[in-house]
């Protein structure tokens, strides 16, 4: 409730500053923090007044929409785990040596080697 009282005073203070857009962004972030503190154990749910404040500030400063990204902690943990998986998959890749041949290719090589004779024909001698 206190953040709702401080919000209009913060808005009045931002009108006298030269960086109005930056201050509006800070105002939105503070409002988001107030909502998160109010609903910490539960999932984030915006009320009608919260939506009205966001809409009003967005209409005044449309470029502030980049600051209104709400990310849940589960999303951060999921990104972190995916990064670790990608890193260790990259670290454990095969990098050295000859690439392995498929079983079909190995079988074909063995079959070809057994049917083809290399070298001189059998029973041939140079002195005969």
C-alpha atoms as a printed R data frame, in Angstrom:
    type eleno elety resid chain resno      x       y       z
1   ATOM     1    CA   UNK     A     1  0.000   0.000   0.000
2   ATOM     2    CA   UNK     A     2  2.876   2.350   0.723
3   ATOM     3    CA   UNK     A     3  4.195   2.081  -2.806
4   ATOM     4    CA   UNK     A     4  0.851   3.346  -4.129
5   ATOM     5    CA   UNK     A     5  1.153   6.432  -1.925
6   ATOM     6    CA   UNK     A     6  4.762   7.018  -2.959
7   ATOM     7    CA   UNK     A     7  3.982   6.516  -6.636
8   ATOM     8    CA   UNK     A     8  2.212   9.866  -7.252
9   ATOM     9    CA   UNK     A     9  4.918  11.740  -5.352
10  ATOM    10    CA   UNK     A    10  7.559   9.994  -7.430
11  ATOM    11    CA   UNK     A    11  5.668  10.926 -10.574
12  ATOM    12    CA   UNK     A    12  5.486  14.597  -9.556
13  ATOM    13    CA   UNK     A    13  9.198  14.566  -8.816
14  ATOM    14    CA   UNK     A    14  9.956  13.120 -12.254
15  ATOM    15    CA   UNK     A    15  8.124  15.993 -13.996
16  ATOM    16    CA   UNK     A    16 10.752  18.470 -12.791
17  ATOM    17    CA   UNK     A    17 13.703  16.438 -14.014
18  ATOM    18    CA   UNK     A    18 15.200  16.597 -17.472
19  ATOM    19    CA   UNK     A    19 15.327  12.840 -18.014
20  ATOM    20    CA   UNK     A    20 11.611  12.149 -17.878
21  ATOM    21    CA   UNK     A    21 11.775   8.911 -19.819
22  ATOM    22    CA   UNK     A    22 14.446   7.451 -17.567
23  ATOM    23    CA   UNK     A    23 12.523   8.440 -14.500
24  ATOM    24    CA   UNK     A    24  9.346   6.862 -15.870
25  ATOM    25    CA   UNK     A    25 11.278   3.661 -16.427
26  ATOM    26    CA   UNK     A    26 12.508   3.757 -12.840
27  ATOM    27    CA   UNK     A    27  8.943   4.422 -11.713
28  ATOM    28    CA   UNK     A    28  7.698   1.327 -13.553
29  ATOM    29    CA   UNK     A    29 10.488  -0.786 -12.086
30  ATOM    30    CA   UNK     A    30  9.682   0.427  -8.577
31  ATOM    31    CA   UNK     A    31  6.033  -0.377  -9.130
32  ATOM    32    CA   UNK     A    32  6.972  -3.874 -10.295
33  ATOM    33    CA   UNK     A    33  9.084  -4.337  -7.175
34  ATOM    34    CA   UNK     A    34  6.148  -3.263  -5.052
35  ATOM    35    CA   UNK     A    35  3.939  -5.842  -6.735
36  ATOM    36    CA   UNK     A    36  6.562  -8.554  -6.301
37  ATOM    37    CA   UNK     A    37  7.055  -7.750  -2.617
38  ATOM    38    CA   UNK     A    38  3.318  -7.838  -2.095
39  ATOM    39    CA   UNK     A    39  2.917 -11.260  -3.735
40  ATOM    40    CA   UNK     A    40  6.233 -12.935  -3.060
41  ATOM    41    CA   UNK     A    41  5.027 -16.463  -2.184
42  ATOM    42    CA   UNK     A    42  2.494 -16.574  -5.007
43  ATOM    43    CA   UNK     A    43  2.701 -16.170  -8.730
44  ATOM    44    CA   UNK     A    44  2.714 -12.646 -10.115
45  ATOM    45    CA   UNK     A    45 -0.819 -11.375 -10.764
46  ATOM    46    CA   UNK     A    46 -1.505  -7.820 -11.824
47  ATOM    47    CA   UNK     A    47 -4.577  -6.116 -10.455
48  ATOM    48    CA   UNK     A    48 -6.746  -3.575 -12.220
49  ATOM    49    CA   UNK     A    49 -4.956  -0.609 -10.637
50  ATOM    50    CA   UNK     A    50 -1.572  -2.063 -11.580
51  ATOM    51    CA   UNK     A    51 -2.659  -2.437 -15.200
52  ATOM    52    CA   UNK     A    52 -4.060   1.102 -15.186
53  ATOM    53    CA   UNK     A    53 -0.772   2.546 -13.904
54  ATOM    54    CA   UNK     A    54  1.271   0.608 -16.465
55  ATOM    55    CA   UNK     A    55 -1.071   1.693 -19.246
56  ATOM    56    CA   UNK     A    56 -0.983   5.352 -18.186
57  ATOM    57    CA   UNK     A    57  2.817   5.461 -17.976
58  ATOM    58    CA   UNK     A    58  3.112   3.618 -21.303
59  ATOM    59    CA   UNK     A    59  0.867   6.187 -23.006
60  ATOM    60    CA   UNK     A    60  3.064   8.997 -21.687
61  ATOM    61    CA   UNK     A    61  6.368   7.287 -22.503
62  ATOM    62    CA   UNK     A    62  5.989   4.508 -25.111
63  ATOM    63    CA   UNK     A    63  9.719   3.705 -25.166
64  ATOM    64    CA   UNK     A    64  9.504   2.520 -21.567
65  ATOM    65    CA   UNK     A    65  7.951  -0.800 -22.681
66  ATOM    66    CA   UNK     A    66 11.426  -2.397 -22.775
67  ATOM    67    CA   UNK     A    67 11.616  -2.093 -18.977
68  ATOM    68    CA   UNK     A    68  8.344  -3.946 -18.359
69  ATOM    69    CA   UNK     A    69  9.707  -7.440 -18.831
70  ATOM    70    CA   UNK     A    70  8.716  -9.686 -15.937
71  ATOM    71    CA   UNK     A    71 10.845 -12.837 -15.708
72  ATOM    72    CA   UNK     A    72 10.072 -15.553 -13.221
73  ATOM    73    CA   UNK     A    73 12.891 -17.166 -11.212
74  ATOM    74    CA   UNK     A    74 12.040 -20.568 -12.734
75  ATOM    75    CA   UNK     A    75 12.832 -19.123 -16.165
76  ATOM    76    CA   UNK     A    76 16.262 -17.961 -15.021
77  ATOM    77    CA   UNK     A    77 17.017 -21.386 -13.526
78  ATOM    78    CA   UNK     A    78 15.858 -23.099 -16.748
79  ATOM    79    CA   UNK     A    79 18.128 -20.841 -18.848
80  ATOM    80    CA   UNK     A    80 21.029 -21.524 -16.483
81  ATOM    81    CA   UNK     A    81 20.574 -25.302 -16.710
82  ATOM    82    CA   UNK     A    82 20.262 -25.175 -20.491
83  ATOM    83    CA   UNK     A    83 23.500 -23.201 -20.640
84  ATOM    84    CA   UNK     A    84 25.311 -25.801 -18.534
85  ATOM    85    CA   UNK     A    85 23.950 -28.613 -20.719
86  ATOM    86    CA   UNK     A    86 25.130 -26.864 -23.873
87  ATOM    87    CA   UNK     A    87 28.548 -26.149 -22.368
88  ATOM    88    CA   UNK     A    88 29.199 -29.703 -21.202
89  ATOM    89    CA   UNK     A    89 27.850 -31.149 -24.459
90  ATOM    90    CA   UNK     A    90 30.348 -28.928 -26.279
91  ATOM    91    CA   UNK     A    91 33.195 -29.915 -23.915
92  ATOM    92    CA   UNK     A    92 32.546 -33.653 -24.262
93  ATOM    93    CA   UNK     A    93 32.359 -33.745 -28.054
94  ATOM    94    CA   UNK     A    94 34.776 -35.991 -29.955
95  ATOM    95    CA   UNK     A    95 37.559 -33.813 -31.312
96  ATOM    96    CA   UNK     A    96 40.588 -35.966 -32.167
97  ATOM    97    CA   UNK     A    97 41.362 -38.987 -34.297
98  ATOM    98    CA   UNK     A    98 39.764 -40.581 -37.278
99  ATOM    99    CA   UNK     A    99 35.970 -40.493 -37.325
100 ATOM   100    CA   UNK     A   100 34.327 -43.853 -36.729
101 ATOM   101    CA   UNK     A   101 33.073 -45.757 -39.755
102 ATOM   102    CA   UNK     A   102 29.536 -47.085 -39.747
103 ATOM   103    CA   UNK     A   103 29.011 -50.847 -39.252
104 ATOM   104    CA   UNK     A   104 27.722 -51.181 -42.841
105 ATOM   105    CA   UNK     A   105 30.914 -49.626 -44.232
106 ATOM   106    CA   UNK     A   106 33.109 -51.853 -42.068
107 ATOM   107    CA   UNK     A   107 31.243 -54.943 -43.280
108 ATOM   108    CA   UNK     A   108 31.660 -53.852 -46.901
109 ATOM   109    CA   UNK     A   109 35.407 -53.345 -46.408
110 ATOM   110    CA   UNK     A   110 35.803 -56.814 -44.871
111 ATOM   111    CA   UNK     A   111 33.809 -58.429 -47.673
112 ATOM   112    CA   UNK     A   112 35.850 -56.651 -50.356
113 ATOM   113    CA   UNK     A   113 39.123 -57.584 -48.661
114 ATOM   114    CA   UNK     A   114 38.188 -61.270 -48.551
115 ATOM   115    CA   UNK     A   115 37.282 -61.435 -52.246
116 ATOM   116    CA   UNK     A   116 40.157 -59.431 -53.718
117 ATOM   117    CA   UNK     A   117 43.656 -60.923 -53.713
118 ATOM   118    CA   UNK     A   118 46.575 -58.615 -53.399
119 ATOM   119    CA   UNK     A   119 50.080 -59.395 -54.553
120 ATOM   120    CA   UNK     A   120 51.291 -62.116 -56.898
121 ATOM   121    CA   UNK     A   121 49.047 -65.006 -57.915
122 ATOM   122    CA   UNK     A   122 49.403 -68.223 -55.925
123 ATOM   123    CA   UNK     A   123 51.954 -70.692 -57.200
124 ATOM   124    CA   UNK     A   124 53.838 -68.132 -59.203
125 ATOM   125    CA   UNK     A   125 57.581 -68.078 -58.758
126 ATOM   126    CA   UNK     A   126 60.138 -65.914 -60.516
127 ATOM   127    CA   UNK     A   127 62.498 -68.802 -61.348
128 ATOM   128    CA   UNK     A   128 60.018 -71.078 -63.039
